[in-house]
Amino acid sequence: MTASLDALSVPALLARVEAIFRKGGLNAVQAGALSRVIVAGERDACKSHGIYRIEGALRTVKAGKVQADAVPELMPDDGSTILRVNAKGGFANPAFELGLPHLAERARRLGIAALVINDCTHFSALWPEVEAVAAHGLAALALCPSYATVAPTGGKEPLLGTNPLAFGWPRRDAEPYVFDFATSVAARGEIELKRRAGETLPEGWALDAAGQPTRDPEAALAGAMLTFGGHKGSAISTMIELLAGIMIGDLTSLESLRQLGSTNLSPSHGELILAFSPERFAAGREGDPFARAETLFEAIVGQGARLPSQRRFAARAVSERDGITLSSSERAQLDRLEAEGLDAVAL
Amino acid sequence: MTASLDALSVPALLARVEAIFRKGGLNAVQAGALSRVIVAGERDACKSHGIYRIEGALRTVKAGKVQADAVPELMPDDGSTILRVNAKGGFANPAFELGLPHLAERARRLGIAALVINDCTHFSALWPEVEAVAAHGLAALALCPSYATVAPTGGKEPLLGTNPLAFGWPRRDAEPYVFDFATSVAARGEIELKRRAGETLPEGWALDAAGQPTRDPEAALAGAMLTFGGHKGSAISTMIELLAGIMIGDLTSLESLRQLGSTNLSPSHGELILAFSPERFAAGREGDPFARAETLFEAIVGQGARLPSQRRFAARAVSERDGITLSSSERAQLDRLEAEGLDAVAL
């Protein structure tokens, strides 16, 4: 199949997005890392984390809530499992890129290592990060708070964030096993879409401002979302506040919302990424862990279930072969952002 | 309040249970560790992990599926984050007790450490273990497979186990923040209770042997359970197979079921316990992580939600003050087990 005339190759889209961020005042490390993660979303047909996110990132810059010229700094290394990068008030993504090779080396040496990112603005999915760790032959777990929009089970008010949890397992001859999901039952954007479509919400999604269950999207947006899986999801979300907020010396979702004062900008907090070396963990035991994992995956697929992220990987293959096709309004939006920079976004 | 005449003190019940296990042929390390974890369950009014479990443990001994005289062995230490105890075919509990001080020391030194237990028979809850790690001032995450009784989302057949996940966070002036739950939507025992009571199951609990959704407990027991939280719980359960089965060089839930050939005995597999030092992780950052966690817990409780495990802790306080009251049939059962040992249990 030949590429559509309207399709942009992945590198061409990357160059365009990077130019937009440079025009918006981001320095090279910020613009580069943001472009890579946004184009990865668009490439994987993960539209909610694709070029749609450019405007929100620029709005956060314009509001003065993120340092567009931040240069992340690797903090002094004490030889422990903890590698620490201070994002210096910039986005999380360049901080992750700076820390990744150190994280991988340390995990290979010690079996486990942790990358702590502090003082960052966060707006992207976590799957690009667990995939990047898995590319080093390591398993990865990534977690972070968000801003308070979710009530704990049995509670009434926003306290927890949508607090995503992502995991990656490396595969030798396939894309990694990867999942990445919010610990809220739905994303805030899904409730907004239901509101625009005039639909009611499924039961169990949200509470109204008085803390009562509601199926009205408008009331839900003024109230609180709920966690997935009832009290179990609520417990996992609380664990994420503890480990990836409080333990790493960074903001909880409630503190982040108070600092930001809005749910329309990207929140500031930290992030925790754990890397595990299956080779170190399996050493001296029977069987190759990567081959055994394939047997598990075959058993899942063999009974008709799916592995997570397969739709993304299929879209990725198409994008890499045929390029990425944008709608005319998306193309017009990129043109405007590239021409006008921060003037193109309203606060 | 004075103790009931029929109440046993916690140490007195511990001595009785230990005597039963010794009579059943367990050596001192196996009998001691098993008694401690079973009496902890009974003390916390967690009946499903209390003295009710004695008979199942003895049945597994009688079936020759666990080494009653095993002495767990700390494997050679390579100075990494990975501490490894081989349970030598015995129960997981004495292996955990052997590894715990090493795990705590290593986590304090390196920020994170992992205790891998291999070649163990597992039958107890995970909360005693995360509580024991938290007593060292460390956060803990414990996970293990089980035997295959749960289908992955979109699948038809048992492949995953009930795969529990437990977490603990140490608190200075209170019992730790602890959760411990199966990643299946319900425990197998709950389905069995519904069957005995002639009740139907809630939707979403189980599939029948043909892989179709069922609300009939009998059909569910012949089929497969489902995970909590739909595809998200299924992904977490799969992660547990990968990290706490395959990565540590031990059995998956499917392999464990095949080896055991029964769901009426305790399964053999491994276990993974991670310990984190909040002091190391928060070093150099503003705020004390333990004090900040209290603020989070107050916000949860302040809006009417509960912290997990509070019912257990309340029962514990009562048991420690008033002793543990057993029913007459429970007392008779203890008498019989103590008198007859393995002859009292049927395979």
Boltz contact constraints between the chains, C-beta under 6 A:
constraints:
  - contact:
      token1: [A, 80]
      token2: [B, 110]
      max_distance: 6.0
  - contact:
      token1: [A, 80]
      token2: [B, 111]
      max_distance: 6.0
  - contact:
      token1: [A, 81]
      token2: [B, 81]
      max_distance: 6.0
  - contact:
      token1: [A, 81]
      token2: [B, 110]
      max_distance: 6.0
  - contact:
      token1: [A, 81]
      token2: [B, 111]
      max_distance: 6.0
  - contact:
      token1: [A, 81]
      token2: [B, 112]
      max_distance: 6.0
  - contact:
      token1: [A, 82]
      token2: [B, 111]
      max_distance: 6.0
  - contact:
      token1: [A, 110]
      token2: [B, 80]
      max_distance: 6.0
  - contact:
      token1: [A, 110]
      token2: [B, 81]
      max_distance: 6.0
  - contact:
      token1: [A, 111]
      token2: [B, 80]
      max_distance: 6.0
  - contact:
      token1: [A, 111]
      token2: [B, 81]
      max_distance: 6.0
  - contact:
      token1: [A, 111]
      token2: [B, 82]
      max_distance: 6.0
  - contact:
      token1: [A, 112]
      token2: [B, 81]
      max_distance: 6.0
  - contact:
      token1: [A, 112]
      token2: [B, 112]
      max_distance: 6.0
  - contact:
      token1: [A, 112]
      token2: [B, 114]
      max_distance: 6.0
  - contact:
      token1: [A, 114]
      token2: [B, 112]
      max_distance: 6.0
  - contact:
      token1: [A, 152]
      token2: [B, 300]
      max_distance: 6.0
  - contact:
      token1: [A, 152]
      token2: [B, 305]
      max_distance: 6.0
  - contact:
      token1: [A, 154]
      token2: [B, 305]
      max_distance: 6.0
  - contact:
      token1: [A, 154]
      token2: [B, 306]
      max_distance: 6.0
  - contact:
      token1: [A, 155]
      token2: [B, 303]
      max_distance: 6.0
  - contact:
      token1: [A, 155]
      token2: [B, 304]
      max_distance: 6.0
  - contact:
      token1: [A, 155]
      token2: [B, 305]
      max_distance: 6.0
  - contact:
      token1: [A, 156]
      token2: [B, 303]
      max_distance: 6.0
  - contact:
      token1: [A, 157]
      token2: [B, 303]
      max_distance: 6.0
  - contact:
      token1: [A, 159]
      token2: [B, 299]
      max_distance: 6.0
  - contact:
      token1: [A, 167]
      token2: [B, 239]
      max_distance: 6.0
  - contact:
      token1: [A, 169]
      token2: [B, 242]
      max_distance: 6.0
  - contact:
      token1: [A, 179]
      token2: [B, 235]
      max_distance: 6.0
  - contact:
      token1: [A, 181]
      token2: [B, 232]
      max_distance: 6.0
  - contact:
      token1: [A, 228]
      token2: [B, 229]
      max_distance: 6.0
  - contact:
      token1: [A, 228]
      token2: [B, 232]
      max_distance: 6.0
  - contact:
      token1: [A, 229]
      token2: [B, 228]
      max_distance: 6.0
  - contact:
      token1: [A, 229]
      token2: [B, 229]
      max_distance: 6.0
  - contact:
      token1: [A, 229]
      token2: [B, 233]
      max_distance: 6.0
  - contact:
      token1: [A, 232]
      token2: [B, 181]
      max_distance: 6.0
  - contact:
      token1: [A, 232]
      token2: [B, 228]
      max_distance: 6.0
  - contact:
      token1: [A, 233]
      token2: [B, 229]
      max_distance: 6.0
  - contact:
      token1: [A, 235]
      token2: [B, 179]
      max_distance: 6.0
  - contact:
      token1: [A, 235]
      token2: [B, 308]
      max_distance: 6.0
  - contact:
      token1: [A, 239]
      token2: [B, 167]
      max_distance: 6.0
  - contact:
      token1: [A, 241]
      token2: [B, 296]
      max_distance: 6.0
  - contact:
      token1: [A, 242]
      token2: [B, 169]
      max_distance: 6.0
  - contact:
      token1: [A, 242]
      token2: [B, 293]
      max_distance: 6.0
  - contact:
      token1: [A, 246]
      token2: [B, 289]
      max_distance: 6.0
  - contact:
      token1: [A, 246]
      token2: [B, 292]
      max_distance: 6.0
  - contact:
      token1: [A, 246]
      token2: [B, 293]
      max_distance: 6.0
  - contact:
      token1: [A, 247]
      token2: [B, 278]
      max_distance: 6.0
  - contact:
      token1: [A, 247]
      token2: [B, 281]
      max_distance: 6.0
  - contact:
      token1: [A, 247]
      token2: [B, 289]
      max_distance: 6.0
  - contact:
      token1: [A, 248]
      token2: [B, 281]
      max_distance: 6.0
  - contact:
      token1: [A, 249]
      token2: [B, 282]
      max_distance: 6.0
  - contact:
      token1: [A, 249]
      token2: [B, 285]
      max_distance: 6.0
  - contact:
      token1: [A, 278]
      token2: [B, 247]
      max_distance: 6.0
  - contact:
      token1: [A, 281]
      token2: [B, 247]
      max_distance: 6.0
  - contact:
      token1: [A, 281]
      token2: [B, 248]
      max_distance: 6.0
  - contact:
      token1: [A, 282]
      token2: [B, 249]
      max_distance: 6.0
  - contact:
      token1: [A, 285]
      token2: [B, 249]
      max_distance: 6.0
  - contact:
      token1: [A, 289]
      token2: [B, 246]
      max_distance: 6.0
  - contact:
      token1: [A, 289]
      token2: [B, 247]
      max_distance: 6.0
  - contact:
      token1: [A, 292]
      token2: [B, 246]
      max_distance: 6.0
  - contact:
      token1: [A, 293]
      token2: [B, 242]
      max_distance: 6.0
  - contact:
      token1: [A, 293]
      token2: [B, 246]
      max_distance: 6.0
  - contact:
      token1: [A, 296]
      token2: [B, 241]
      max_distance: 6.0
  - contact:
      token1: [A, 299]
      token2: [B, 159]
      max_distance: 6.0
  - contact:
      token1: [A, 300]
      token2: [B, 152]
      max_distance: 6.0
  - contact:
      token1: [A, 303]
      token2: [B, 155]
      max_distance: 6.0
  - contact:
      token1: [A, 303]
      token2: [B, 156]
      max_distance: 6.0
  - contact:
      token1: [A, 303]
      token2: [B, 157]
      max_distance: 6.0
  - contact:
      token1: [A, 304]
      token2: [B, 155]
      max_distance: 6.0
  - contact:
      token1: [A, 305]
      token2: [B, 152]
      max_distance: 6.0
  - contact:
      token1: [A, 305]
      token2: [B, 154]
      max_distance: 6.0
  - contact:
      token1: [A, 305]
      token2: [B, 155]
      max_distance: 6.0
  - contact:
      token1: [A, 306]
      token2: [B, 154]
      max_distance: 6.0
  - contact:
      token1: [A, 308]
      token2: [B, 235]
      max_distance: 6.0
